Amino acid sequence: MKISLKEVFYPKIISSLKQYSKERFLTDLMAGIIVGIVAIPLAIAFGIASGVGPTEGLVTAIIAGFLISLFGGSKVQIGGPTGAFIVIVYGIIQQHGITGLTIATLMAGVLLVLMGVFKLGNVIKFVPYPVIVGFTAGIALTIFSTQMNDLFGLELTKVPANFIDKWICYADNISNINWLALLIGAVSLFIIILTPKISKKIPGSLVAIVLVTLVVWGLKRFAGIDGIQTIGDLYELPSGIPAPKMPSVNLAEGQSIFGLMQQLFPAAFTIAMLGAIESLLSAMVADGVIGDKHNSNTELIGQGIANMVVPFFGGIPATGAIARTMTNINNGGRTPVAGIVHALVLLLVLLFLGKLVGFIPMACLAGVLIMVSYNMSEWRTIVALSKNPKSDFVVMLVTFVLTVIFDLTIAIEVGLLLAIVLFLKRTSESVSIKVFHDEIDPNQESEVVTDQEKLLIPNGVEVYEIDGPYFFGIANKFDEVMKEVGDVPKVRIIRMRRVPFIDSTGIHNLTTLCKQSSKAGIEVVLSGVNPSVYETLVKAGFEKMIRTENICPNINVALERASALL
């Protein structure tokens, strides 16, 4: 099969610039500036919450945002650090340090590029919705729990990574609440919630950070109140884009780089899956709004390139961000130029306003991230899922609990496994196997062509009909039906007109049936085998098991063949 380059990698910026105009540039410029402003507090907050710092968050938003817009497959996708990565990044740093995060991000970038090259963009879209809702809600609760230290001003230096231990730690230190910090966090939340009611154009998080930071600075400067922890108290302030450098790899005694990569592969796979799912879902939502169609394989390659570059600048994993993408669309952005402008705005902030970042109170950032976690929680969707089939709700609930109690890697693996098992169960239950002994009613059989009221089945002939895919889920079911019938006919006709595909287990089952029937002196006749199934049987060498004339186009021919064999 010939694959064109455009199917795999054709960045949207190429087609977008072919008929570009001054008017389009001005709307993209305005959208990019607004999105850049919106991204400032989020990039800083995500960087800090991930366990790195404000500089790393901004650097990731700048470099990844630029590369995703330049090489991505969506016209309006805005890339950068997102809340979904906070949990997994924090966990990697706790276990393997910055070195582990660097290697895991590079590996994830390579996996994303390979997904795009092998055209897996459409496959990612089939991740079950309950699994997505489960881990998203789990991430939201985990992010919420990480912010209690800053919201209550506990100033704990070592907070356990485990969810339950974390809350036990908070409870043990509840007497150390800084009520002023709690007030600042509460006011920040109030401003974030109130701002959209006044103006939807201005991001509430930015308004909260500017106003609250000014108030805290004023209290420190003029009232001498100095009990509020700020970013500058904990982190080195951003002063520009770090120079690219090869990541330093510090290995434990007796450990090889390959051994470390093996340990980090599950985390890298989770980062790649999260990046793929979040970016493609964001692109799909954007398509529905602007009436465009993104190239999913190119999008994955663009995401992969971004994640292969950011680690060399000390950045963290990045993906398409749906909130910033929608902000871009709502403000007129229609080409990747808006995303590039957004990255340049963030660069200017890093170069010229980096020192001001140090004045932002940690409690205010906690308020921003609590609002992010609330928006991620999708509690209304969870309520709606509770009214759907119980199996879907169970998958969602298991994924949610595993994300919160254990970690995201286990949650995604188990959630997908559960969803697959339930899907196979439903599919096998929907497959029916009928047995005809004496006659077939032509009125109910569109395949049958006869003038008779009933199509008679000769004595010594049994007709079985499989309605659905003949795969490993129903192969044993077919055996059970034959055992229940219990008769020993001279000819078995197996109608396969409604079998869309057959897998290796089905072929093995059919082969075994033919061998056992041959030993018992029973002829097997296949009826109505569709071309794709027939081709699969031929490739598997099934024609050696059965005579060519015993594979019939329809039931009329099959019954005539059975009569001849009798």
N, C-alpha and C positions, 0 to 999 in steps of 0.2 A: 504494500500500500504506500503510495507516494504522499509524503507530508510536506506541505509548503511552509516556508519560514514564517509567513504571516500567522499561521495557526498557532505556532509555538511562541514566537517572540516578535512583536510588532508594537512598540510603545505608542500610546495614544497621542503623544506630543507630535509625532510625525504627521499624522493625518490632521491634527488640530491646527497646525501652523500653515497648512496649505492654502487656506482661505482666511487667514488672520487679518484683522482690521484694527484701526486705531480705537474705534468704539469698543470692540471686544477687549482690547488691552486695558482700557480705562476701567471697565467693569471687573475684569480679572484683578487689576491692581487694587481696587477698593476692597474686593472680597478677600484678597490675600492679606492686606493690612489688618482687616478685622479679625480674620482667623488667626493671624500671628499674635494679635493682642489677647485673644481668647486662650491661645495655647501657652502663654507665658506662665500663669499660675499652675496650670495642669502639669506642664513639663517639670517645673520645680518640685511640685508636690509628689509626682510619681517617682522622680529621682530619689527624693529623700525617703519615701515610704518603701522603696525597693531595697534600701540599705546601702545606697551609694552616696549621692549628694546632689545639690542643686545644679552644679556645673555639668555633671554627667547627664542629668535629665534634659537640660537645655541643649547640650551638644548632640544628644540623640535626636531630639526634635529637629534640630537644624540639618544635620547630615542625612538622617533617614528620611526626613520630610522632603528634602531636595531630591534625593535619589529615587524615592518612590514616585514622585511626580515626574521625574525625568524618564524613568525606565518602566513605569507601571502600565497596566492595561486599562485603567479607568481615567476618564477625563477630569473627574472632580475629587478623586480620592486624596485625603490628607493623611499623611503618615506621621508616626511618632510613637513615643512611649504611651502605653495605655494601662488602665487599671487591671486588666486581665493578667498582665505579666508580674504584677507586684508580688504575688504569693510565690510563684515559681522562682523568681529572681532572688527574693529574700532567702528562700530555702537553700538555693545553690550557694549563695555567699556564706550562709551559716555553716554548711558542710564542707565546701571546697574553696572558699575564699574568692577573691576577684579573679584569680587565675582560672578557677573552675568555671566562673561565669563567662569569661572571655572565650574559653574553648567551647563551651556549650553553645554560645551565641554563634560562633563561627560554624560549628557543625549544623546548627539549625538553619543557617543561611544556605549551606550547601544542600541540605535536604529540600529546602523550598525551591531552589533552582532545579534540582532533579525532578521534583514534582511537576514543575512547569514544563521541563524538557520532555518528560514522558507523558505529557498531556493528562495529568491527574486533576486538573482544575475543576472539571465537572464532577469528578468522583467525590471530592471534599464536600460538595453541596448535599451529599446524601447522608451526612452525619445526622442521626435522629434528633429531632427538635427537643424532646425531653432531656436528652443528654446535654445539649447546649444550655437549656434553661437551668438544669441542675448545677452544672459547674459554674455558670455565671452567677447564680444566686449564692453559691458557696463562696466564690471569690469575694462577692460583695460583703458577706458577713465577716469574712476573714479580714478584709480591708478595714471594716468598721472596728473590729476588735483591736487592730494594731494602733488605732488612733486614740485610744483611751488614755494612754500615758501622757500624750501632749495635751489632749483636751482637758484633763483634770490637773495638769501641771504637776504630775507625780515626780518627774525628773529621774525616772529609773534608768540606769545605765545598761543593765542587762535584763531584758524582758525575754522570757522563754518563747521559743518559736512555736511550740505546741499550743493549740487553741485552748484546751482545758487548763493546762498549766499557766497559760497567760492570764486567764481570768482569776485563777487562784492567787497569782502574784498581785493582781490589781486589788483583790479583796484584802490581802494581807497588808497592803499599803494605803488603804482607803483613808486612814487618818492623816495622810500627808497631802490631802487635796489643797491645791492653790486656788482659792475661790476667785481670785482676780483672773487667773488663766481660764477658768471655767466660764466666767462672765464674758471674756473676750471671744471664746469659742462659740458661745451661745449667740452673741451679737453677730458674729460672722455668719452663722447659719441663718439668722433672721434676715440679714441683708441679702444673702444669696437667694433665699425664698421670695423675698419681697421684690427684688429688682425686676424680674420678668413681668410682674403685674404693672410696673410703671413703664418699662421699655424692654422689648424683646431683642433690640439691637445690641444692647450693652450687656456683656456677660456679668452675671451676679458675682461670680468668684473674683473677677478683677476688681469690681467696685468694693467688695468686702476687704480685699487685701489692701487696696489703696487707702480706704477710709480708716480701717482698723490700725494699719501700720502708722499712719499719721497721728492717730490718737495716742498710741503706745509711745511713739517718739516724743510727743508733747508731754506725756506724763513723766517720762524719764528726764527730759530736758528741763522742764519748768516746775514740776511738782516733786522731783526727786524720788519718784516711785520706781524702784528698780528690782522688781521681783518677777519679771516676765521674761521667759526664755525666748530668744530669737534665733533665726537661722545662723546669724553671725557668731552666736555663742557656741555653736556645735560644729559648724562646717567652714572649710576654707572657701572664701568667696570667689565666684567666677570672675575671671579677668580676661578671657579670650578663649579662642578655640585651641585646645592643647595640640602640640605638634604630634603627628602620627608616629607611632613607635611599635616595634615588634613586642608583643606581649611576653612578659617574663614568666617562665614556667618553673615554679618551685615544687619539686617532687619530693614526696616522703621517701625515707630510706627504703630501698628495694623496690620502689614503684617506677614503672616505665610510663612514657607518655601514652603508649597504646593502652596500657592498663587503666590510666586515668580517663582516656576517651571511652573505654568500655563502661566505666562507672557512670560517666556523664551522658551516655547515649540516651537513656530513658528521658532524662531532663531535656536534652536537645530535641528529641522527638516531640515531647510535649510542647516546647516552645514553637517548633515548626507547625504542629497541628493547630495550636492556638492562633498563631499568626495567619495561617491559611484560612481557618474558619472565620476569624474576625474580619479579615480584610475582604474576603469574598462575600460575606454577608453584608458588609458595609457597601461594597460595590453594587450588589444586587438591589439594595434599598435605594441607592443613588440612581441606578438605571430607571427604576420605577418613577422617580420624581422628574428626571430630566428627559426621559424618553430615549435613552441611549442604550447600547449594549456593550458591556466591557469584555475584554479578552482575558478570561480567567487564567490561562496559562502564562501570558505575558505578565499579568499581575503578580503571580507567584514568583516568577523570575525576578521582577522588580523588587519584591519584598526580600527575596533571597540575597540579591546584590547589596541592598541596604544593610542587612544583618551580617553580611560578610565584611563590610567596611567599618561600621560603627565601633566594633571592638578595638580597632587600631587607634581610636581616639578616646578610648576609655568609656565608650557608650554602653547602653544596655539594649536588650531586644526591642524591636519596634514592629508595628503593624499599622494597617489602616484603622483610623479612629472614626467611628460612625458619628459621634457628636460634632467633631470638628469638620467632618465631611459635609454634614447637613448644614452647619453654619456657613460653610463655603457656598453651598448651593443657594441657601436662602438670601445670601448677599450678592448673588449674581455671578459667582464663579462658574465658568463653563469649559475651561481648558486647564491643562496641567500648569499653565503659567501662573495661575492663582496659588497653587501649591508651592511653586518655586518662590514667589513673592513672600508667602507666609514664612518660608525658611529664612529668607533674607531679613525679614523684620525681626525674627528671633536672634539672628546673628548680630544685628545692630544693638539689640537689648543686651546681649552678652558682652559686646565690646564697650559700650558706653554707659550702661546702667547697671552693670554687674554688681558694683559695690552697694547699690541701694537694696539689693536682694537680702543683704544681711540684716536689715531692719525689720523684716517680716516676722511677726510672732509665730511660734510653733503652734500655738492654740488656734490661730487663724487658719493655718494650713490644715490642721486637723478638721476644722469646720468644712473646708473645701472638700477634703477627701471623704468625710462622712456623707456629704451631699452626693458625691460621685458614687459611693457605695449604695446609697438609697436608689439612685437612678438605675444602677446596675441590677438591683435585687429582683426587678420584674415580679413583684409580689402579686400584681393583678394577673399576670400570666400563670403563676403558680395556682392561684385560686381557680382560674379557668381550667387548668389541667386536672384539678381534682374532680371535675365533672366529666372528664373524658374517660376512656377505658382505664380500668384500675392498673393494668400492666404498664401503661405509659406513665402513670403517676408514680408507680413503684420505681421505675427506671430513673425518673427525675429525682425522687427522694433519696435513693441509694447513691446516686452521683453527688447530690448535694451533701449528704452526711459524710461520704468518703472525702470530699474536697475539704470540708471543715475539720474533721477529726484526724485524717491522715494527710494526704497531699494530693495535688492536682493530677500528678502522673498516674497514681493508682485509680483515682476517680474516673479519669477519661478511659483508661483501659477496661476497668470493670463495667463502666456505664455502656461502652460500646459492645462489650461481650454480652451483657444482659439484653441490650436492644437487639443484637443479632439472634440470640437464642429465642427471644419472644417472637421475632419476625419469622424465623423458621417454624416455630410452633404454629403460628397463625397460618402460614402458608401450607403446612402439611395438613392442618385441620380443614383447609378450604379445598383440598384435593379429594375428590370422591372416586370410588371404584364400584362400578355397577356390574351385576352378573345377570345375564340373560340365559334362560334355560330352554324355553319352548318357542317363543315368538318375539318379534320386534315390531312395534307400532310405527308404520311409515309416517303417520301424522305428526309424530314427535321427533322424527329423525330426518333432518333436511338432506342428509347425505344419501338416504335410501331412495332409489328410483324403482317403483313397482306399481303395477295396476291392482295388486291384491290388497285386501283390507289389512291383512297381517302378513308379515314376512316370516315364514316358518323356519325354525332352526331344526335341522335333521337330528334324529336320535344319535347319541354318541358324540355330539358337538356341544361345547360350552363357549359362550361369548362373554368376555370380560372387557369392560370399557374404562380406561383411565382418563379422568377429566382433570387436567392440571399438569404441572411439571413433574417429570419422572426423575426425582433426585433423591439423595440419601435420606431425606426426611420422610419419604413415603415408600421406599423400597421394601421395608419390612411389613408395611401395612398391606401391600399387595400379596405377600406370602401368607399373611394371616387370613385374608379374605379367601384365598384358595383352600386353605386348611379348613376353614369353616364350611365351605361347600362340600368338601369331603368326597365327592364323586371322582371316579377315574374315567374320564372320557377318552375317546379315540383321537379327537382333534380339539385343540384349544385355540380359539380365535381371540387375539388381543387387539382391541380397537384403540388406536393411538391418534385419531384425528384431532383430539383436543389436547395433545401433549406438545407444548411450545418448545420445550428443550429437554434433553436428557443428560445427566452427568455421569461420571465414572462409576459411581455406586449403582446408578440405574442400569448402566450397561452390564456391570458385573452381575447384578440381580437377574437381568434378562438372559445373560449367557448361562448362568447357573440353572435357570428354569428350563432353558432349551436342552442342556445336558441331562438334567434329571428326567425330563419328559422323554428324551430319546431312549434312555435306559428303560423307561416304563412302557415304551412302544407308543408314545403319544406324539402326534404331529403338532407343531406350533405354527400358526398362521398369523401374520401381522396385517392389520387393516388400517388404511388411511394415514400412513406415516408421512408427515410433512417433509418437504425437501431438506430443511436444515437438520432435522432429527435424523433423516436417512443418511445425510452426509456424515454426521457424527458416527453413526453405526458403521458405515463403510470404512471410515478412517480407523476405527477400533478393530477392524477385521471381523465384524460380526457376521458377515455373509458366509463365513466358514461354518457357523453354527446352524444355519437355516438355508434351505434351498431358495434361490432367487425367485422362483415362481410362487413361493409361500409368502412373499411380501406383496400385498395387493393394494390397489389404489382406493377401494371402498368396500363396504360391507357386502354388497351384491356379489362382487368378484370373489371376496373371501369365502362367502357361503358356497358359491359354485366350486371353488377350490376344495373346500372341506368335503363336499359331496363326492367329488372325484377321488379324494383320498380315502373316503369310506369304502 
